[in-house]
Amino acid sequence: MPTAASAFGLRTRLVLAFLLVAAVSAVTTAALTYREARSAVLVRAQDTAVASFREEAERFVPSLPLDPESLRWNLYDIAARAKPHPWIVFAEYGSLRASSGDRPVSGVLTAELRRTAHTSPHGTFERVVKDGKAYLTIGMPVMTRVVAGGRAVPSGLVLFAVMPMTNEEVDIDALVTAARDGALPGLAVALVPALLAARSVLRPVRELRRAAHSMGGGQLDTRIAVRGRDEMAALAGTFNESAARLEHSVQELRDAGTRARRFASDVSHELRTPLAGMLAVTDVLDEDAGTLDPDTARAVRLISAETGKLAVLVEDLMEISRFDARAVSLVTDEVDAAEAVRSTLSGRQWLDRIRTELPEGFRIRLDPRRFDVIVANLVGNALRHGAEPVTVRLSKRGGALIVEVHDNGPGIAPDALPHIFDRFYKADAARARSSGSGLGLAITEENVRLHGGTIHARNAPGGGALFTVELPFEGPASASGAPDGPLPAHASGPPDSRGGTGPTA
């Protein structure tokens, strides 16, 4: 099941990562720029206003006692010289209150600002946001000169200036808009190098994938072009070196396998002619064994039996060699399955020993000679290593013919089941010198596969071994060809051992 990470391709993830880095960089740069520019705008306006208002407060010398009307005109005069923006000047003297503006601004002045302005000779200021609007508030005490000692003392009159920072807010908003409008095109521009970078990374990855796919398909001479000297080039070089070593190793294995198959085929072929002569001689000796003394007769019969086993082994080796060399083919015909099974049993004189369940009407396309070997090997194996009665059953499942061979013997050892069709495998080490070649069931499996079918071995619930062959009714796709030589007549003699072998000739 695909994960969330695999839902996006490598290209998409690379582009997103590139854009994320570009976005973080753009946002960080914009934020730092905005902070510094905002601070510069506000500090400049603040310093200008505070310095200007302090000069006005120091120059203002009121005439005491204070007249409210005169004080108001003085406040108008101070407000007229406001920098950098117009002020609204507010004065407090005891219970006396005066303002240069029509709008009440005393609500903007905080208690902390008033307290500090009355106690600090240097005054104070604050930036205040009220009702969504920003204001700079300044409080300055008005000092009076005392001749003795030349000191200045507070007069009790405190001037407050309230400056709306509308222009600064507009400038700050313009900075935010500029940062935003500059970041979005920057991300769009960053998409182009992101795609180019993703392409430069993905191209060798795609080539590596195609090369690995080709090697998986058997093209071991596949190589990747090495470009540049970066990590991807090093990876391509490592892949080429590994592919070359793999190709060399596989070629050595193929050559060794070819030599082994040729050796087995050549040896088997060369043994056929002397074995034919030996079989002819042993047949004559068997006929005269009754006229010989007992010891000589036993020796003659032993030689005859062992020569027969050797002949079967040679034929089996030749047949296996043909399978390994892919030199086998089917000569198919449409036959009646029940009649083909009966023909196999009758030809080996097994009809009176075998129980059969052979429904009529199962017409199937197969190679009659190879089907004969399949049935004969399985039945002969059951007769020798199982226990009678042996049952051969035909049935149909979907589009396949089912052939079942069941005996009533002890069954197959669990540790032998995985190896039952292996070559030269015998479940019982004590049967190492049994009459079988150890290749019967392996040849049976190869013949079943050649027909496009399957074969399975298991122990039946009621006891005994059960071999099941499944063959498609239509036969394999490539079911025609020239005969590939005689098949070994396995079932004409005693069956092979239980552990993965079949009957012998």
N, C-alpha and C positions, 0 to 999 in steps of 0.2 A: 504494500500500500504506500503510495507516495506521501512523503512528509511535507510539511509547510515549506521547508527549505528547498525541496526538490521541485516545488510547484513553479518556481521561477528558473529560467535558464541561466547559464553562466553569463551570457551577454547582458541580460537584464540586471543581474546582481552587480556586475561590474559597473554598468552605467549608473545604477542607483547609488552604489558606493561612491563613485566619482562625483555625482551630483550632490550627495550628502556632504562630502568634504567641501565642495564648492559653496554649498549653502551655508554650512557652519562658518566657513571663512568669511563669506560675504556678510552674514549676520553679525559675526564678531567684530569685523572691521566697521560695519555701519554703527553698531552699538557704541564702540569706543569713540568713533568720530562724533556721533551724536552727543555723547556725554561731554567730551571735551569742548565741542562747539557750543553746546547749551551752557556749560559752565562759563565759557568765555563771554557769551552774550549777556548772561545774567550778571556776572561779576563786573563787566564793563559798565553796564547801566547802573548797577548798585553803587559802585565806587564813585561814578560821576555824580549821582544824585546825593550820596552822603556827603561828599566833599563840598558840593555846592550848597547844600542846606546848612552845613556846619559854618561855612563862611557867612551865610545870611544871618544865622543865629548869633554869631560873634559880632557882626556889625550892628545888629539891632540893639539899640539902647532905649528902652521905653522910659517915658516920663511917669514918675509915680506921684500921686496915686494914679492907677490905670483907669483910663476912660474907655468903656466898652466900644464906643463908636470909633474913637481914634485907633484903638487896637485892631478893629476890624479892617480899617483902611491900611494900616501897616501890614496886616496879613495879606491883603490884596497886592500890596506892593512887593512883598516877598514872593508870592505865588507868580507874579508876572515875570520874575527873573529865574523861573524854574529851569533846571537842566537835569537830564536830557529831554524830559517830557513834562507836561504841566503837572503841578502839584495841587493838592487841596491841603491848605495849611490850617491847622487847628491849634488853638492856644488854651492853656489851662493855668489859672492863677487863683489858687484857693477854690472858691465856689464859682468863680467867673469862668465862663466858657465863651469862646468866639471861634468863628470859622470863616474861611475865605470862599467857601462854596455854598451853593444852595442845597446840595445833597448832603445828608447826614453821613459822616464817615467815622464817627466815634466808635461804631460797632466793630470796625476793622482793627482798632487798637486793642491789643491784648492787655490783660492785667500785668503780665510779666514785663511787657514793654513800658507801661506807665511807671511801674515800681522802679525799674532800672533807670529810666530817664530822670526820675526825681532824685535818685541817689548817686548817679555817676556824673561827674563833671564833663566827661567826654561824650556823653550821649550813647545811644544804642540804635540798632535797626533790626528788622525782621522781614522775612518774606512770608506772606500770609495768603492762603487760598480761601476765599469765602464765596459761597454760591457758585462755585465753578470758575471763579475769576481770580487771577493772581494780582497781588498788591505788594509794593515795597513800602513798609511803614518805618518812619525814622522819628526818634524822639531826642530832642536837644534842649538842655536847660539853658536859659539866658543868664549869663554871668554879669555881675556888676564889679566895677573897679573900686578897690579901697586904697586910698592914697598911702596910708601907713603900711609900709612893707611892700606895696605894689602887688598884693595878692588879689585874685579874683574870687569872688564868693557867689554862690547861687542867689539869684534875685527872687526865687520862688516862682518865676514865670517859666513854663515849659512849653516849647513849640513842638508840634507834631506835623510831619508831612506824610501824606498818603499819595503814592504815585501808582496809578494803574499800569500794569506791565502788559498792556494789550499788544503793543508793537513787538515786544520780546516774544510773547506767545505766538504771534504770527510768524516771526522768524524761526522759532523752534519747530512749529508745524511745517514750515517750508523745509527745514532740515530733515524731518521725518519723511516727508513726501519724497525728497530727493534721494534719501537713503533707500527707501522702498523702490522707487522707480529705477534706481541704479542697480539694485540687487536682482530684480527679476530679469532684465536683459542680460545681466551677467550670468545667471543660471542658464538662460537660453543659449548664450554663446559657449558656456562650458559643456553643453551637450555635444557639440561637434568634436572637441578633443576627447570627450568620454567615449564616443562611438569609435573614433580612430584608435584609441588605446585598447578598447575592447576587441576591435578587429585584430590588432597586432598580437593580442594575447590568444584570441580564439583560433586564429588561423593555424598555428602549429598544433593546438589541441585537436582541432578537427582532422588535421593530417595524421596525428598520432592515432586518433580513433579509427580512421579509415585504414591505416596500416595494420592496427591490431585486428580489425575485422577481416582484412585480407589474409593475415596470417592464420586467424582462426578458421578460415575457409580452405587452408592448405597451401596458400601461396607464400612459402617460407622465404622466397627471395625478395619480399617487399622491403623497401627501405624508405627513409624520410630524408628529404633535402635539408641539409644543415645550413642555416642562414645566420650570420652574425656570430657574436661570442657571448651572448647573454645566457641566462639560466635555461631558456627554452632550447637554445642551440645545444647546450650541454645535455639536456634531456634527449634531444633527437639523436645526438651522437651515442649516448648510452643505449638507446633503443636499437640503433643500427648494430652496435657491437653485440648486444644480447641476441638480436635476430640472426646475426651471422653465426654465433656459437650454436644457437638452437638449430639452424639449418644444417650445420655441419654434424651435430649430434644425431639429428633425425635421419640424415642421409646415411650415416654410419649404421644406425639401427636398421634402416631399410635394406642396406646392402647385406648386413648380417642375416636378416630374416630371409632375404632372397637366396643367399648362399645356403642357409639351413634348409629351406624348402627344396632347393635344387638338389642338395645332398640327399635328403630323404627320398625324393622322387627318383634320382639316379640309382641309389642303392636298391630301392624297391624294384625298379625296372630291371636292373642287372640280376637280381635274385630270382626273378620270375622264371627264366629259362632253366637254370639248374634245379629249381624247385619242381618244375613240371616233370623233369626226368626223375627226381627223387620220389615224387608222388606215384609215378608209374611203377617204379621198382617196389615201393612199399605196398602197392596194391597187389602185386604178384606175390610178395612175401606173406601178406595177410592170407591170401588164398591157400598157401602151403604151410601156414603156421600150425595147422592141425597135425601135420605129419612130422613135425620137429619135436625134439625132446622139450620138456616143460620149461626149463630155463631159457633155452634158445627161443621158444615160442613167446615167452614174456618179453624178452628183449626185442623181438621183431615187432610185437604189438606196441611196445613203448616207442620205438623209433617211428612207427607209422603214425601214432597219435601226435607225437611232437612235431613231425614233419607237417602234419595237417594244421597244427596251431601256427607254425611258422608261415605256412602259405596264407592263412587267414590274416596274420599280422601284416604281411607284405601287401596284400590287397587293401587292407584298411589304411595303411600308410600312404599308398598311392591315392586312395580316395580323399584322404585328408589333405594331401598335397594339392590335389586339384581344387579343393575348396579354398585353401590358403592362397593359391595363385589366381583366384577368380576365373578359373578355366572350366567352370561347370555351367550348365544351362538345362532348361527343362524342355522336354518334348511332350507337350500336353495333348490330352484328348479328353473328351467328355465321356465319363464312365458312370456306371451305377455303383455307388459306394458299397452297398451291401454285397453285390456280386464280386467287387474287387477284394473285400475282406475274406469272403468265402474262398476265393481262388487262392489267396495267400495261405489260409489254413489248410486247404485241401492239398496244395502242392507240398506241404511239409508234413502231411498226415497227422494233423492236429485236430481235425473236426470232432473226433470222438472224445477229446480231452478238454475241449473249450466250450463254455456256455456262451451263447451269442444272443444278442438282442439287436437284430439288424432289420429295421423297418425298410420297406421297399420305397422306391420313388425318389431317393436322394441322388439326383444327378449333379455331378460336380466335375469341373475341369481341373485336371491335375496330370502329373507325369505318372503313369501306372507303374513303371519300374521303381521309381523312388518311393511311391506310396507303399509298394510291396515291402521295401526295406524297412520303412517306418513301422508298419504293423508287425512284421516278422521279428524285428528287434525287440519291440515292447512285449509281445507275447512270449517269445523265447526267454527273455529275461525273467518274466513272471513265472514261467514253468520251472526254471532252474532254481531261482532264489526265493520264490514265494512258496505257496502251497495251493494245491488244487482244491476246489475248482477255480479256474481262471475265467473271468467274464470279459467279453468284448462287447461294448455297447456303442451304438450309433444314435445320434440325436441332432437336432437342429437348434441353433440359438442365434436369433437375428439373421444375419447374412452369412453365417459360418456353419460348417459341418463340425460336430464334436465327436471325437473318437476317444473312448475311455477304455483303459485296460486295468482291471482290478483283480488282484490275487488275494488269497486268504492266509498269507504268510505272516511273519513277525513284523513286517513293515520296514521302514527305513530309519536308521538311527538319526536323531535330531541333528547331531553334529555333521552328518554326511549329507543332509538335504541340500545345503548351499553348494555342494561340490558334485552333485549327482551327475551333472552333464560335463564335468571337466574331463579332459583327456588323460588317460592312464590312471585315473583315480579309482581306487578300490577301497570300499569302506572297511573291509576286514583285512588286516595285514596278514592273517593266516591264509588268505586266498591269493597271495601274491603269485602263486603258480597255478592259478585256476585256468580253465580252458579258454577264457576270454582274452581278447587283445587289449582290453581297457579303452577301446575306441568306439564301441558299438553305440552307446547312448550319445556320444559326441557327434557321431555321423548322423544319428537320427535327428538330433537338434538342428544340424546344418541343413538336412533335407527339408525339415519343417519350415525353417526360415526361408529357404529357397522358394517355397510355395507361398511365402507371405503370411505364414501362420505362426502360432506360438505353441509351446509345449511346457507343461508344468508337472511337477511330481510332488506328492504329499501322501500322508498317511490317512486312510479313510477312517471315519468315525467308528465304524464297526470292526476295524482291524484290517491289516493288510495294506499294501502299497497301491496307490491309485495314480496312474499316468493319464493326463488329459491333453489331447492334441486338438487344436482349433485351426481349421483351414478355411479360407474364404471360398465361397462357391464359385466366384468368377475367376479365381486364380490371380496370380501376381500380374502386374502391368506388363512385364517383359517375360512372357511365358513360352516363348518359342525359341528354337535354336537347334543346331545340329547336335546329335548325340555326342557325349563327351567320354565315351569309353564304357566298358562294362562296369557294372556295380558289383560290389562284393556280395556274394551269396551268403549273408550272415546266418540266416535262419535254417540252413540245411543241416546244421549240427547242433551241439549243445549250446545253450545260451551263455552269455557272459556273466561276470560277477555283478552283485547288486550295486556296488559303490560307483556308479557312473559309467558303466560299460554295458555293452550289449551282447547278443548272442554271436557265436562264431560260426564259420562255415564248416 
